[in-house]
């Protein structure tokens, strides 16, 4: 298992919880913006350690996503295929779905769900 190199996230709760423990790349933007940054990192040699579509909350329902990466030595084709497929799925969901009203009252709930999924994955990786 490759060691954790960084976390890419747009979740302020993840930033607070892990910024002292791991290198963290905070993205200002939504779920899709995180996926695109991860794809950029994969092209630069990163390997995806946590699935970009993990969890039971659909990408068109939550604005938050955190993904753990390891540093590789060359382009990891499995990671590239995984992130490209995830981007395709999310773009399709965002395109075909009726835009939901974003209620900021649920932000902490969505942040907590993403943080919980990430914490569980990190515990499994260490």
MIROTI-320111 format. One record per atom (N, C-alpha, C): residue number from 1; residue in one letter; z, x, y negated. Coordinates in steps of 0.05 Angstrom, whole numbers, plus 5000, padded with zeros to 4 digits. Last residue first. Example, Ala and Ser with C-alpha at 12.3 -4.5 7.8 and 13.67 -1.06 7.14 Angstrom:
% residues 2
<2; 's'; <5142; 5257; 5045>> <2; 's'; <5143; 5273; 5021>> <2; 's'; <5157; 5258; 4999>> <1; 'a'; <5156; 5264; 5114>> <1; 'a'; <5156; 5246; 5090>> <1; 'a'; <5156; 5264; 5066>> 
***
This chain:
% residues 126
<126; 'x'; <5139; 4921; 4937>> <126; 'x'; <5156; 4944; 4935>> <126; 'x'; <5172; 4949; 4961>> <125; 'x'; <5111; 4874; 4945>> <125; 'x'; <5096; 4899; 4944>> <125; 'x'; <5113; 4924; 4943>> <124; 'x'; <5148; 4833; 4944>> <124; 'x'; <5133; 4838; 4969>> <124; 'x'; <5119; 4865; 4969>> <123; 'x'; <5162; 4836; 4890>> <123; 'x'; <5183; 4841; 4911>> <123; 'x'; <5169; 4847; 4938>> <122; 'x'; <5114; 4820; 4868>> <122; 'x'; <5124; 4847; 4863>> <122; 'x'; <5145; 4854; 4884>> <121; 'x'; <5112; 4766; 4884>> <121; 'x'; <5092; 4785; 4893>> <121; 'x'; <5101; 4814; 4890>> <120; 'x'; <5157; 4745; 4857>> <120; 'x'; <5156; 4744; 4887>> <120; 'x'; <5135; 4764; 4897>> <119; 'x'; <5141; 4754; 4805>> <119; 'x'; <5165; 4767; 4815>> <119; 'x'; <5165; 4768; 4845>> <118; 'x'; <5096; 4719; 4802>> <118; 'x'; <5093; 4748; 4798>> <118; 'x'; <5117; 4763; 4810>> <117; 'x'; <5120; 4669; 4809>> <117; 'x'; <5099; 4678; 4827>> <117; 'x'; <5096; 4709; 4826>> <116; 'x'; <5155; 4670; 4764>> <116; 'x'; <5165; 4668; 4791>> <116; 'x'; <5145; 4677; 4812>> <115; 'x'; <5118; 4672; 4721>> <115; 'x'; <5137; 4693; 4725>> <115; 'x'; <5149; 4693; 4753>> <114; 'x'; <5093; 4622; 4729>> <114; 'x'; <5077; 4646; 4731>> <114; 'x'; <5096; 4670; 4736>> <113; 'x'; <5137; 4588; 4720>> <113; 'x'; <5122; 4587; 4745>> <113; 'x'; <5107; 4613; 4749>> <112; 'x'; <5151; 4601; 4667>> <112; 'x'; <5170; 4606; 4689>> <112; 'x'; <5156; 4606; 4716>> <111; 'x'; <5106; 4584; 4638>> <111; 'x'; <5113; 4613; 4638>> <111; 'x'; <5132; 4619; 4661>> <110; 'x'; <5109; 4529; 4648>> <110; 'x'; <5086; 4544; 4658>> <110; 'x'; <5092; 4574; 4659>> <109; 'x'; <5158; 4519; 4620>> <109; 'x'; <5155; 4513; 4649>> <109; 'x'; <5132; 4529; 4661>> <108; 'x'; <5145; 4534; 4568>> <108; 'x'; <5166; 4549; 4583>> <108; 'x'; <5165; 4544; 4613>> <107; 'x'; <5105; 4495; 4556>> <107; 'x'; <5099; 4524; 4557>> <107; 'x'; <5120; 4539; 4573>> <106; 'x'; <5113; 4442; 4548>> <106; 'x'; <5112; 4451; 4575>> <106; 'x'; <5108; 4481; 4578>> <105; 'x'; <5110; 4434; 4494>> <105; 'x'; <5136; 4429; 4506>> <105; 'x'; <5137; 4438; 4535>> <104; 'x'; <5057; 4439; 4478>> <104; 'x'; <5074; 4463; 4477>> <104; 'x'; <5102; 4459; 4490>> <103; 'x'; <5008; 4409; 4512>> <103; 'x'; <5034; 4402; 4501>> <103; 'x'; <5052; 4427; 4502>> <102; 'x'; <4942; 4401; 4504>> <102; 'x'; <4962; 4422; 4510>> <102; 'x'; <4988; 4414; 4496>> <101; 'x'; <4904; 4353; 4536>> <101; 'x'; <4920; 4359; 4512>> <101; 'x'; <4941; 4380; 4519>> <100; 'x'; <4848; 4376; 4572>> <100; 'x'; <4874; 4364; 4571>> <100; 'x'; <4888; 4371; 4545>> <99; 'x'; <4781; 4363; 4576>> <99; 'x'; <4801; 4380; 4563>> <99; 'x'; <4827; 4364; 4561>> <98; 'x'; <4758; 4348; 4640>> <98; 'x'; <4764; 4337; 4613>> <98; 'x'; <4785; 4354; 4601>> <97; 'x'; <4723; 4399; 4675>> <97; 'x'; <4747; 4383; 4670>> <97; 'x'; <4748; 4372; 4642>> <96; 'x'; <4679; 4432; 4677>> <96; 'x'; <4677; 4405; 4688>> <96; 'x'; <4701; 4387; 4682>> <95; 'x'; <4696; 4479; 4652>> <95; 'x'; <4672; 4466; 4642>> <95; 'x'; <4672; 4436; 4651>> <94; 'x'; <4741; 4495; 4680>> <94; 'x'; <4744; 4490; 4651>> <94; 'x'; <4720; 4475; 4640>> <93; 'x'; <4719; 4501; 4731>> <93; 'x'; <4741; 4482; 4726>> <93; 'x'; <4743; 4475; 4697>> <92; 'x'; <4681; 4542; 4722>> <92; 'x'; <4673; 4516; 4731>> <92; 'x'; <4694; 4494; 4726>> <91; 'x'; <4715; 4584; 4706>> <91; 'x'; <4695; 4574; 4687>> <91; 'x'; <4685; 4546; 4696>> <90; 'x'; <4743; 4590; 4755>> <90; 'x'; <4757; 4581; 4731>> <90; 'x'; <4737; 4570; 4710>> <89; 'x'; <4702; 4607; 4790>> <89; 'x'; <4718; 4582; 4796>> <89; 'x'; <4731; 4572; 4770>> <88; 'x'; <4685; 4654; 4765>> <88; 'x'; <4666; 4632; 4770>> <88; 'x'; <4681; 4606; 4774>> <87; 'x'; <4732; 4684; 4768>> <87; 'x'; <4721; 4677; 4741>> <87; 'x'; <4701; 4654; 4744>> <86; 'x'; <4736; 4690; 4823>> <86; 'x'; <4757; 4676; 4808>> <86; 'x'; <4747; 4667; 4781>> <85; 'x'; <4691; 4721; 4834>> <85; 'x'; <4693; 4694; 4846>> <85; 'x'; <4714; 4677; 4831>> <84; 'x'; <4706; 4767; 4807>> <84; 'x'; <4682; 4753; 4799>> <84; 'x'; <4682; 4724; 4810>> <83; 'x'; <4752; 4782; 4836>> <83; 'x'; <4754; 4775; 4807>> <83; 'x'; <4729; 4760; 4798>> <82; 'x'; <4730; 4792; 4887>> <82; 'x'; <4752; 4774; 4884>> <82; 'x'; <4753; 4764; 4855>> <81; 'x'; <4692; 4832; 4878>> <81; 'x'; <4683; 4806; 4888>> <81; 'x'; <4705; 4785; 4883>> <80; 'x'; <4726; 4873; 4860>> <80; 'x'; <4705; 4862; 4842>> <80; 'x'; <4696; 4835; 4852>> <79; 'x'; <4757; 4882; 4905>> <79; 'x'; <4770; 4872; 4880>> <79; 'x'; <4749; 4860; 4861>> <78; 'x'; <4718; 4900; 4939>> <78; 'x'; <4733; 4876; 4947>> <78; 'x'; <4746; 4864; 4922>> <77; 'x'; <4700; 4947; 4914>> <77; 'x'; <4682; 4924; 4916>> <77; 'x'; <4696; 4899; 4923>> <76; 'x'; <4726; 4987; 4868>> <76; 'x'; <4735; 4974; 4893>> <76; 'x'; <4719; 4948; 4895>> <75; 'x'; <4702; 5047; 4842>> <75; 'x'; <4699; 5017; 4841>> <75; 'x'; <4707; 5005; 4868>> <74; 'x'; <4754; 5096; 4852>> <74; 'x'; <4726; 5088; 4848>> <74; 'x'; <4725; 5058; 4847>> <73; 'x'; <4807; 5102; 4856>> <73; 'x'; <4792; 5126; 4849>> <73; 'x'; <4762; 5120; 4844>> <72; 'x'; <4856; 5057; 4828>> <72; 'x'; <4840; 5068; 4849>> <72; 'x'; <4825; 5092; 4840>> <71; 'x'; <4918; 5033; 4812>> <71; 'x'; <4896; 5050; 4803>> <71; 'x'; <4882; 5060; 4828>> <70; 'x'; <4933; 4963; 4818>> <70; 'x'; <4938; 4990; 4825>> <70; 'x'; <4914; 5007; 4815>> <69; 'x'; <4958; 4904; 4785>> <69; 'x'; <4937; 4922; 4792>> <69; 'x'; <4948; 4949; 4801>> <68; 'x'; <4974; 4836; 4781>> <68; 'x'; <4983; 4863; 4786>> <68; 'x'; <4960; 4880; 4796>> <67; 'x'; <4970; 4786; 4733>> <67; 'x'; <4958; 4798; 4756>> <67; 'x'; <4967; 4827; 4757>> <66; 'x'; <4985; 4723; 4706>> <66; 'x'; <4993; 4751; 4708>> <66; 'x'; <4982; 4762; 4734>> <65; 'x'; <4974; 4669; 4662>> <65; 'x'; <4967; 4683; 4687>> <65; 'x'; <4975; 4712; 4685>> <64; 'x'; <4975; 4605; 4629>> <64; 'x'; <4987; 4631; 4635>> <64; 'x'; <4978; 4642; 4662>> <63; 'x'; <4961; 4553; 4618>> <63; 'x'; <4949; 4573; 4602>> <63; 'x'; <4957; 4602; 4610>> <62; 'x'; <4945; 4506; 4669>> <62; 'x'; <4964; 4525; 4658>> <62; 'x'; <4949; 4545; 4640>> <61; 'x'; <4902; 4475; 4685>> <61; 'x'; <4927; 4461; 4678>> <61; 'x'; <4947; 4480; 4665>> <60; 'x'; <4861; 4504; 4703>> <60; 'x'; <4855; 4486; 4681>> <60; 'x'; <4880; 4470; 4672>> <59; 'x'; <4882; 4531; 4747>> <59; 'x'; <4876; 4546; 4723>> <59; 'x'; <4870; 4528; 4698>> <58; 'x'; <4935; 4492; 4778>> <58; 'x'; <4907; 4499; 4774>> <58; 'x'; <4903; 4513; 4748>> <57; 'x'; <4990; 4513; 4813>> <57; 'x'; <4982; 4501; 4787>> <57; 'x'; <4953; 4511; 4782>> <56; 'x'; <5003; 4541; 4857>> <56; 'x'; <4994; 4513; 4861>> <56; 'x'; <4986; 4500; 4835>> <55; 'x'; <4981; 4609; 4868>> <55; 'x'; <4998; 4588; 4858>> <55; 'x'; <4986; 4561; 4861>> <54; 'x'; <4927; 4653; 4851>> <54; 'x'; <4951; 4646; 4866>> <54; 'x'; <4966; 4624; 4852>> <53; 'x'; <4879; 4674; 4834>> <53; 'x'; <4881; 4645; 4835>> <53; 'x'; <4906; 4636; 4850>> <52; 'x'; <4881; 4729; 4838>> <52; 'x'; <4878; 4717; 4811>> <52; 'x'; <4880; 4687; 4811>> <51; 'x'; <4930; 4759; 4879>> <51; 'x'; <4906; 4742; 4877>> <51; 'x'; <4904; 4729; 4850>> <50; 'x'; <4948; 4827; 4868>> <50; 'x'; <4956; 4798; 4870>> <50; 'x'; <4932; 4781; 4864>> <49; 'x'; <4921; 4875; 4865>> <49; 'x'; <4942; 4872; 4885>> <49; 'x'; <4952; 4844; 4888>> <48; 'x'; <4859; 4904; 4853>> <48; 'x'; <4875; 4880; 4849>> <48; 'x'; <4895; 4878; 4872>> <47; 'x'; <4849; 4967; 4826>> <47; 'x'; <4848; 4951; 4851>> <47; 'x'; <4868; 4928; 4847>> <46; 'x'; <4808; 5000; 4777>> <46; 'x'; <4832; 4987; 4786>> <46; 'x'; <4827; 4971; 4812>> <45; 'x'; <4761; 5023; 4757>> <45; 'x'; <4773; 5035; 4780>> <45; 'x'; <4798; 5022; 4790>> <44; 'x'; <4734; 4997; 4717>> <44; 'x'; <4745; 5024; 4710>> <44; 'x'; <4760; 5036; 4733>> <43; 'x'; <4725; 4948; 4739>> <43; 'x'; <4702; 4965; 4734>> <43; 'x'; <4710; 4994; 4728>> <42; 'x'; <4778; 4930; 4736>> <42; 'x'; <4766; 4935; 4762>> <42; 'x'; <4742; 4953; 4759>> <41; 'x'; <4782; 4922; 4680>> <41; 'x'; <4799; 4943; 4693>> <41; 'x'; <4788; 4950; 4721>> <40; 'x'; <4747; 4879; 4674>> <40; 'x'; <4742; 4905; 4660>> <40; 'x'; <4757; 4928; 4673>> <39; 'x'; <4776; 4842; 4705>> <39; 'x'; <4749; 4851; 4713>> <39; 'x'; <4741; 4877; 4700>> <38; 'x'; <4820; 4836; 4672>> <38; 'x'; <4823; 4847; 4698>> <38; 'x'; <4797; 4857; 4709>> <37; 'x'; <4795; 4811; 4628>> <37; 'x'; <4807; 4838; 4624>> <37; 'x'; <4812; 4851; 4651>> <36; 'x'; <4781; 4763; 4654>> <36; 'x'; <4760; 4781; 4643>> <36; 'x'; <4771; 4809; 4638>> <35; 'x'; <4831; 4741; 4665>> <35; 'x'; <4813; 4748; 4687>> <35; 'x'; <4791; 4768; 4677>> <34; 'x'; <4850; 4733; 4613>> <34; 'x'; <4864; 4751; 4631>> <34; 'x'; <4846; 4760; 4653>> <33; 'x'; <4814; 4694; 4596>> <33; 'x'; <4816; 4720; 4582>> <33; 'x'; <4830; 4741; 4599>> <32; 'x'; <4828; 4651; 4629>> <32; 'x'; <4802; 4664; 4632>> <32; 'x'; <4801; 4691; 4619>> <31; 'x'; <4879; 4638; 4607>> <31; 'x'; <4876; 4646; 4635>> <31; 'x'; <4850; 4662; 4639>> <30; 'x'; <4876; 4659; 4537>> <30; 'x'; <4882; 4641; 4560>> <30; 'x'; <4878; 4655; 4587>> <29; 'x'; <4907; 4705; 4491>> <29; 'x'; <4886; 4688; 4500>> <29; 'x'; <4895; 4672; 4524>> <28; 'x'; <4924; 4768; 4488>> <28; 'x'; <4926; 4745; 4471>> <28; 'x'; <4902; 4727; 4478>> <27; 'x'; <4954; 4805; 4539>> <27; 'x'; <4929; 4793; 4529>> <27; 'x'; <4935; 4769; 4512>> <26; 'x'; <4986; 4864; 4551>> <26; 'x'; <4989; 4836; 4542>> <26; 'x'; <4964; 4827; 4529>> <25; 'x'; <4997; 4904; 4603>> <25; 'x'; <4976; 4899; 4583>> <25; 'x'; <4977; 4869; 4576>> <24; 'x'; <5048; 4948; 4620>> <24; 'x'; <5040; 4920; 4617>> <24; 'x'; <5018; 4918; 4596>> <23; 'x'; <5079; 4990; 4666>> <23; 'x'; <5060; 4988; 4644>> <23; 'x'; <5049; 4959; 4644>> <22; 'x'; <5145; 4966; 4685>> <22; 'x'; <5117; 4973; 4692>> <22; 'x'; <5100; 4974; 4666>> <21; 'x'; <5195; 4961; 4660>> <21; 'x'; <5193; 4969; 4688>> <21; 'x'; <5165; 4979; 4696>> <20; 'x'; <5195; 4939; 4611>> <20; 'x'; <5210; 4964; 4614>> <20; 'x'; <5205; 4976; 4642>> <19; 'x'; <5167; 4892; 4617>> <19; 'x'; <5156; 4912; 4600>> <19; 'x'; <5170; 4939; 4602>> <18; 'x'; <5185; 4848; 4648>> <18; 'x'; <5175; 4872; 4661>> <18; 'x'; <5165; 4895; 4643>> <17; 'x'; <5205; 4805; 4617>> <17; 'x'; <5219; 4813; 4642>> <17; 'x'; <5210; 4840; 4653>> <16; 'x'; <5170; 4801; 4573>> <16; 'x'; <5199; 4806; 4569>> <16; 'x'; <5212; 4817; 4594>> <15; 'x'; <5122; 4790; 4600>> <15; 'x'; <5124; 4813; 4582>> <15; 'x'; <5154; 4821; 4578>> <14; 'x'; <5135; 4743; 4624>> <14; 'x'; <5130; 4766; 4641>> <14; 'x'; <5132; 4791; 4624>> <13; 'x'; <5140; 4711; 4578>> <13; 'x'; <5163; 4714; 4596>> <13; 'x'; <5159; 4738; 4615>> <12; 'x'; <5088; 4711; 4556>> <12; 'x'; <5110; 4725; 4542>> <12; 'x'; <5135; 4729; 4559>> <11; 'x'; <5030; 4722; 4590>> <11; 'x'; <5055; 4707; 4592>> <11; 'x'; <5077; 4722; 4578>> <10; 'x'; <4984; 4745; 4601>> <10; 'x'; <4985; 4732; 4575>> <10; 'x'; <5011; 4716; 4572>> <9; 'x'; <4975; 4808; 4634>> <9; 'x'; <4986; 4782; 4631>> <9; 'x'; <4982; 4771; 4603>> <8; 'x'; <4972; 4857; 4682>> <8; 'x'; <4957; 4845; 4660>> <8; 'x'; <4966; 4816; 4658>> <7; 'x'; <5010; 4912; 4699>> <7; 'x'; <5009; 4883; 4700>> <7; 'x'; <4992; 4874; 4677>> <6; 'x'; <4997; 4973; 4736>> <6; 'x'; <5001; 4957; 4712>> <6; 'x'; <5000; 4927; 4718>> <5; 'x'; <5005; 4998; 4785>> <5; 'x'; <4998; 5014; 4762>> <5; 'x'; <5002; 4999; 4736>> <4; 'x'; <5042; 4999; 4844>> <4; 'x'; <5034; 4983; 4821>> <4; 'x'; <5029; 5002; 4797>> <3; 'x'; <5014; 5038; 4898>> <3; 'x'; <5035; 5031; 4879>> <3; 'x'; <5024; 5015; 4855>> <2; 'x'; <4982; 5012; 4957>> <2; 'x'; <4981; 5027; 4932>> <2; 'x'; <5003; 5019; 4914>> <1; 'x'; <5000; 5017; 5024>> <1; 'x'; <5000; 5000; 5000>> <1; 'x'; <5000; 5018; 4975>> 
***
